[in-house]
């Protein structure tokens, strides 16, 4: 059992016939261990620490998932830089990167791609994590 505290990326998705999960319009991702009936809704948890931000024209590593979007904010908080990207077809994605490893911080409004590996995704039972309003439970803690 793993516990996640903080501000994980929670992405709504729908199970497809191929066993992948459709997110953000027509994008689909493989989520190891995801189980569901075709058409069923799932939540995918993506930790901000594993998200990489690339330029909109930069190549994406083979086996990685990527969405396109625009930087909503970029905050330097000492050792960590927090970037929020509003994707074109769906959710905002939060990335937390080591500030010392960044060559430069993306400007607000810059077109970028948040990228991650399918191995970094976790499938959650939507009903056990969200209350009836679609918001996180009372203590912002999810047990998977």
C-alpha positions as CSV (number, residue, x, y, z in Angstrom):
1,X,0.0,0.0,0.0
2,X,1.3,3.4,-0.9
3,X,0.2,6.8,0.5
4,X,0.4,10.1,-1.3
5,X,0.2,13.4,0.4
6,X,0.4,16.8,-1.2
7,X,-0.8,18.0,-4.6
8,X,-0.6,15.0,-7.0
9,X,-1.9,15.4,-10.5
10,X,-5.2,13.6,-10.7
11,X,-6.3,12.9,-14.3
12,X,-9.7,11.6,-15.2
13,X,-9.7,8.9,-17.8
14,X,-11.9,6.3,-19.4
15,X,-10.9,2.7,-20.1
16,X,-10.7,1.7,-23.8
17,X,-11.1,-1.6,-25.5
18,X,-7.4,-1.9,-25.9
19,X,-6.8,-1.7,-22.2
20,X,-5.4,1.8,-22.3
21,X,-6.9,4.8,-20.6
22,X,-8.1,7.7,-22.7
23,X,-7.3,11.1,-21.2
24,X,-7.4,14.7,-22.4
25,X,-9.3,14.4,-25.6
26,X,-7.9,11.6,-27.8
27,X,-4.7,10.9,-25.9
28,X,-4.4,7.5,-24.4
29,X,-1.9,6.1,-22.0
30,X,-0.9,2.7,-20.7
31,X,-1.2,2.5,-16.9
32,X,0.4,-0.6,-15.4
33,X,-2.1,-2.5,-13.3
34,X,-5.1,-0.5,-14.4
35,X,-8.2,-2.7,-14.4
36,X,-11.6,-1.7,-15.6
37,X,-14.5,-2.4,-18.0
38,X,-14.4,-0.6,-21.3
39,X,-15.9,2.8,-20.9
40,X,-15.5,2.9,-17.1
41,X,-14.1,6.1,-15.5
42,X,-10.8,5.9,-13.7
43,X,-8.5,8.4,-12.0
44,X,-4.8,8.4,-12.7
45,X,-2.4,9.7,-10.2
46,X,0.8,11.3,-11.5
47,X,3.3,12.6,-9.0
48,X,4.6,16.1,-9.9
49,X,8.2,15.0,-9.2
50,X,8.2,12.6,-12.3
51,X,6.9,15.1,-14.8
52,X,9.4,16.7,-17.2
53,X,8.8,19.9,-19.1
54,X,10.1,20.1,-22.7
55,X,9.8,22.7,-25.4
56,X,6.8,22.3,-27.7
57,X,9.2,21.3,-30.6
58,X,11.5,19.1,-28.6
59,X,11.5,15.3,-29.2
60,X,9.8,13.2,-26.6
61,X,11.6,10.1,-25.3
62,X,10.3,6.8,-26.7
63,X,7.8,5.3,-24.3
64,X,6.9,8.6,-22.8
65,X,3.5,10.3,-22.7
66,X,3.2,14.0,-23.5
67,X,0.5,16.6,-23.7
68,X,0.7,20.1,-25.2
69,X,-0.1,23.2,-23.2
70,X,0.8,26.6,-21.9
71,X,2.6,27.5,-18.7
72,X,0.2,29.0,-16.3
73,X,2.8,29.7,-13.6
74,X,6.4,29.0,-12.8
75,X,7.5,29.4,-9.1
76,X,11.0,29.2,-7.8
77,X,10.9,27.9,-4.2
78,X,14.5,27.4,-3.5
79,X,15.6,23.9,-4.4
80,X,12.4,23.1,-6.3
81,X,10.8,24.9,-9.2
82,X,7.0,24.3,-9.5
83,X,5.5,24.6,-13.0
84,X,1.8,24.4,-13.8
85,X,0.9,23.7,-17.4
86,X,-2.7,24.1,-18.6
87,X,-3.0,21.4,-21.3
88,X,-4.9,22.0,-24.5
89,X,-7.4,19.2,-24.1
90,X,-7.7,18.7,-20.4
91,X,-6.3,19.1,-17.0
92,X,-3.6,21.4,-15.6
93,X,-0.4,19.4,-14.9
94,X,1.9,20.2,-12.1
95,X,5.7,19.5,-12.4
96,X,8.2,19.9,-9.6
97,X,11.8,19.9,-10.7
98,X,15.1,20.4,-9.0
99,X,16.0,24.0,-9.6
100,X,19.7,23.3,-10.0
101,X,19.1,20.9,-12.9
102,X,17.0,23.3,-14.9
103,X,18.9,25.2,-17.6
104,X,16.1,27.9,-17.6
105,X,12.7,28.3,-16.2
106,X,9.8,28.5,-18.7
107,X,8.0,31.8,-18.9
108,X,4.3,32.2,-18.2
109,X,2.5,31.7,-21.5
110,X,5.2,29.6,-23.1
111,X,4.1,26.6,-25.1
112,X,5.5,23.4,-23.6
113,X,4.9,19.7,-23.2
114,X,4.7,18.0,-19.8
115,X,6.1,14.5,-20.3
116,X,6.1,11.3,-18.1
117,X,6.6,7.6,-18.3
118,X,3.7,5.2,-18.1
119,X,5.5,3.4,-15.4
120,X,5.1,6.5,-13.2
121,X,1.2,6.3,-13.4
122,X,-1.0,4.8,-10.7
123,X,-4.7,3.9,-11.3
124,X,-7.1,4.9,-8.5
125,X,-10.6,3.8,-7.7
126,X,-12.4,7.2,-8.3
127,X,-15.1,6.6,-5.7
128,X,-12.7,5.8,-2.9
129,X,-10.6,9.0,-3.4
130,X,-13.1,11.7,-4.3
131,X,-16.1,12.8,-2.5
132,X,-19.4,13.4,-4.3
133,X,-18.2,16.8,-5.6
134,X,-15.2,15.6,-7.5
135,X,-12.8,17.0,-4.9
136,X,-10.2,15.2,-2.9
137,X,-11.3,13.6,0.3
138,X,-11.3,15.3,3.7
139,X,-7.7,14.8,4.5
140,X,-6.1,15.0,1.0
141,X,-4.7,11.4,1.6
142,X,-5.2,8.6,-0.9
143,X,-4.4,5.0,-0.2
144,X,-3.8,3.0,-3.2
